[in-house]
Amino acid sequence: MIYTFEERSKAIFATDARQIADGHAAEVYLKKTDQAYWEERNKFDPASQERMNWGLLLQESIGREASNRLKVALKDADYELTHAKHGWMRSHFDFISEDGKTLVEVKNYNAMKRNQYDPETGLMPVADSVQCIHEAAVHNVERVVLAVLFGGQELVLIDKQITEEEKERLIKSEAAVWGAIQARTPPMPTTPDEARKLFPSSTDNSALANSHVEQVAAQLKTIKEHIKKLEEQEAKQQAYLQAAMKDASSLVTFDGRVLATWKSAKGSMSFDKSALEKDMPEVYQRYMKETTGSRRFLLK
């Protein structure tokens, strides 16, 4: 299903709750306030479409097996609901029990993530837990079963009982983000990429640094110096191994263990814009367009 910016900007959904829990409230803010950013993030991607199609195809099978194992009759919950008290809080769902008391959230993950889940203790990543709580709050239920298929080979069910205290804590957290969205006050970015997207252009003004900001700048300078030294060591050691390999494509031990590979990539075709500018300058100029300069961060 394809959602428009107008639809998604009106509320915080379960997928947004996942991002907030992972520390990317600024990303959610951008998706809700910047239509150009939303459209850029949702450009058609064949690979993403392929994953989504397979996820939908497997969803029915996972739901059917979850129903068998839980011994609970499930039905499709392909609808959207809004929280009874908080109109900015909405969600979509996968399956719900016929008595309306249990939601089943389906996931299809890589097998490498299996060690992050334990049905005995209820262990699951924070993002999955928050999504379950968000859905439970919106649908006003206390039980959500997370049904995860790992690598297409192992189905794990984690039965999560959700308290009113958990719902209220999550609502308070999301309400703060929603308030920032409504006030158009960006949350603190957690990555340089988020910061660039929140503040894409500069002015001639200077920002005044308080003592804490000065301390962070000094810490960052120290970190960068350490990174530079490590990168220099990395380059020397990599060059040493490459010299040992010469033209060989792999480096192995006497017992056949592979230590490193250094293989030639397959050649590819690339567009030579310099040649076009030289041979057909009028055509080249016709397709030139001005773009906004990006901001460059330099630590002094």
C-alpha positions in Angstrom: 0.0 0.0 0.0 1.3 3.5 -0.9 0.7 6.3 1.6 0.8 10.0 0.7 2.7 12.7 2.6 -0.6 14.2 3.7 -1.7 10.8 5.2 1.5 10.0 7.0 2.1 13.6 8.3 -1.1 13.6 10.4 0.0 11.1 13.0 2.7 8.9 14.5 2.4 5.3 13.3 4.0 2.1 14.6 6.8 2.3 12.1 7.6 5.9 13.3 7.6 4.6 16.8 10.3 2.1 15.8 12.5 4.9 14.5 12.0 7.0 17.6 12.9 4.1 19.8 16.1 3.6 17.8 17.1 7.2 18.4 16.0 8.7 15.1 13.3 11.1 16.2 14.8 13.7 13.9 14.2 11.4 10.9 10.5 11.1 11.9 10.3 14.9 12.3 11.6 15.3 8.7 9.2 12.7 7.3 6.3 14.6 8.9 7.2 18.1 8.1 9.1 18.1 4.8 7.2 16.8 1.7 10.3 17.0 -0.5 12.2 14.8 2.0 9.2 12.3 2.2 9.0 12.0 -1.6 12.8 11.5 -1.9 12.7 8.7 0.8 9.7 7.0 -1.0 11.0 7.0 -4.5 10.3 3.7 -6.3 13.1 1.2 -5.5 12.8 -2.2 -7.3 14.8 -4.0 -4.5 12.6 -2.6 -1.8 9.5 -3.4 -3.7 10.8 -7.0 -4.1 11.3 -7.3 -0.4 7.9 -5.9 0.4 6.2 -8.2 -2.1 7.9 -11.3 -0.5 7.0 -10.0 2.9 3.3 -9.8 2.0 3.4 -13.2 0.4 4.9 -14.8 3.5 2.7 -12.9 5.9 -0.3 -15.1 5.3 1.8 -18.3 5.8 3.4 -17.0 9.0 0.0 -15.9 10.4 -1.5 -19.3 9.6 1.3 -21.2 11.4 1.1 -18.7 14.3 -2.6 -19.5 14.6 -1.9 -23.2 14.7 0.8 -22.9 17.4 -1.1 -20.5 19.6 -4.3 -22.5 19.1 -6.1 -19.2 18.5 -8.3 -18.4 15.5 -6.8 -15.3 13.7 -8.3 -13.0 11.1 -6.7 -10.3 8.9 -6.4 -6.9 10.6 -5.8 -5.0 7.4 -7.1 -1.7 8.7 -6.0 1.5 10.4 -7.1 2.7 13.8 -6.6 5.9 15.8 -6.0 6.0 19.5 -9.3 6.7 21.4 -7.8 9.7 23.3 -4.8 10.7 21.2 -5.7 11.6 17.6 -2.1 11.9 16.6 -1.4 8.2 17.4 -2.4 5.7 14.7 -1.5 2.2 13.6 -2.0 -0.6 11.1 -2.0 -4.2 12.0 -1.4 -7.7 10.7 -3.7 -10.2 12.5 -6.1 -10.2 15.4 -7.8 -13.0 17.3 -11.5 -13.5 16.7 -12.2 -12.4 20.3 -10.4 -9.1 19.6 -8.0 -9.5 22.5 -4.7 -10.6 20.9 -2.8 -8.9 18.1 -0.2 -10.8 16.0 2.6 -8.8 14.5 4.5 -10.6 11.7 8.2 -10.1 10.8 10.5 -11.8 8.3 14.1 -11.3 9.3 17.6 -12.5 8.3 18.8 -15.5 10.3 21.7 -13.4 11.6 19.2 -11.6 13.9 18.1 -14.8 15.6 20.3 -14.3 18.7 18.5 -11.0 19.5 15.2 -12.9 20.3 14.3 -15.3 23.1 10.7 -16.6 23.5 11.5 -17.9 27.0 12.5 -14.5 28.4 10.6 -12.3 26.0 13.9 -10.8 24.7 13.5 -8.7 21.6 15.1 -5.5 20.2 13.7 -2.2 21.6 12.2 -1.2 18.2 10.1 -4.4 18.0 9.0 -4.1 21.6 8.0 -0.4 21.0 6.0 -1.3 17.9 4.1 -4.0 19.9 3.3 -1.5 22.7 2.3 1.2 20.1 -0.1 -1.2 18.4 -1.5 -2.4 21.7 -2.2 1.2 22.9 -3.9 2.1 19.7 -6.0 -1.1 19.5 -6.6 -1.1 23.3 -5.4 -4.7 23.9 -3.0 -6.1 26.4 -1.5 -9.0 24.4 0.6 -8.8 21.3 2.4 -11.9 19.8 5.5 -11.2 17.7 5.8 -13.9 15.1 9.2 -13.8 13.4 10.4 -16.0 10.6 14.2 -16.1 10.6 15.9 -16.9 7.2 12.8 -18.6 6.0 13.6 -21.6 8.2 12.7 -20.9 11.9 9.5 -19.3 13.2 9.7 -17.8 16.7 6.7 -16.6 18.7 7.2 -14.1 21.5 4.1 -13.6 23.6 4.2 -10.1 25.1 1.8 -8.9 27.8 1.6 -5.1 27.8 0.8 -3.1 30.9 -1.0 0.3 31.0 2.2 1.7 32.5 4.2 0.7 29.4 1.5 2.3 27.2 1.6 5.5 29.1 5.4 5.8 29.0 5.4 5.3 25.3 2.6 7.8 24.7 4.5 10.4 26.8 7.6 9.8 24.7 5.8 10.0 21.4 3.8 13.0 22.5 7.1 14.9 23.0 8.1 14.1 19.4 4.6 15.0 18.1 4.8 18.3 20.0 8.1 19.1 18.3 6.5 18.3 15.0 3.6 20.6 15.6 5.8 23.4 16.9 8.3 22.9 14.0 11.1 22.5 16.5 13.4 19.8 15.3 14.5 17.1 17.9 18.2 16.7 18.5 19.8 14.8 15.5 21.8 11.7 16.4 23.8 11.5 13.1 25.6 14.1 10.9 23.3 13.0 8.1 20.2 13.9 10.1 21.8 17.3 11.1 22.5 18.1 7.4 18.9 17.3 6.5 17.5 19.3 9.3 19.7 22.3 8.6 20.6 22.1 4.9 21.8 25.7 4.4 23.9 28.2 6.3 23.7 31.9 7.0 26.5 34.4 7.9 25.5 34.2 11.6 27.6 32.7 14.4 26.2 30.4 17.0 27.4 31.0 20.6 28.9 27.9 22.3 28.2 27.3 26.0 30.6 25.4 28.2 29.0 22.0 27.4 29.3 22.6 23.6 32.9 23.6 24.0 33.5 20.4 25.9 31.9 18.3 23.2 34.0 20.1 20.5 37.2 19.3 22.5 36.1 15.6 22.8 35.4 15.4 19.1 38.8 16.8 18.3 40.5 14.2 20.4 38.4 11.4 18.8 39.3 12.6 15.3 43.0 12.6 16.3 42.7 9.0 17.5 40.9 8.0 14.3 43.6 9.6 12.1 46.3 7.6 13.9 44.3 4.4 13.6 43.7 5.0 9.9 47.4 5.5 9.4 48.2 2.2 11.2 45.4 0.5 9.1 46.9 1.8 5.8 50.4 0.5 6.7 49.2 -2.9 7.8 46.9 -3.3 4.8 49.8 -2.3 2.4 52.0 -4.9 4.1 49.5 -7.7 3.5 48.9 -6.5 -0.1 52.7 -6.6 -0.7 52.7 -10.1 0.6 49.9 -11.1 -1.8 51.4 -9.4 -4.9 49.1 -10.5 -7.7 47.4 -13.3 -5.8 43.6 -13.0 -5.2 43.7 -14.5 -1.7 45.9 -14.8 1.3 45.7 -18.2 3.1 47.4 -20.0 6.0 49.1 -23.4 5.8 45.9 -25.1 7.0 43.9 -23.4 4.2 42.3 -20.6 6.3 41.6 -17.5 4.3 43.0 -14.3 5.9 42.2 -11.8 3.1 41.1 -11.5 -0.5 42.2 -8.9 -3.1 40.3 -9.5 -6.3 40.0 -7.4 -9.4 36.4 -6.1 -9.8 34.6 -6.6 -13.1 35.0 -3.7 -15.5 32.0 -1.4 -16.1 30.8 1.3 -18.4 30.7 4.9 -17.1 29.5 8.2 -18.6 32.4 10.6 -19.5 30.8 14.0 -19.0 34.2 15.7 -19.7 34.3 14.3 -23.2 30.7 15.4 -23.8 31.6 18.9 -22.7 34.6 19.0 -25.0 32.9 17.5 -28.1 29.4 18.9 -27.7 29.6 22.0 -25.4 26.1 23.3 -26.4 24.4 20.0 -25.6 26.4 19.8 -22.3 25.3 23.3 -21.3 21.6 22.5 -22.1 21.5 19.8 -19.5 23.4 21.6 -16.8 21.4 22.8 -13.8 22.3 24.7 -10.7 22.1 22.8 -7.4 22.2 24.0 -3.8 25.6 23.8 -2.3 25.9 21.3 0.6 27.2 22.4 4.0 30.7 21.2 5.0 31.5 20.8 8.7 35.1 21.6 9.8 36.3 21.3 13.3 38.9 24.0 14.1 
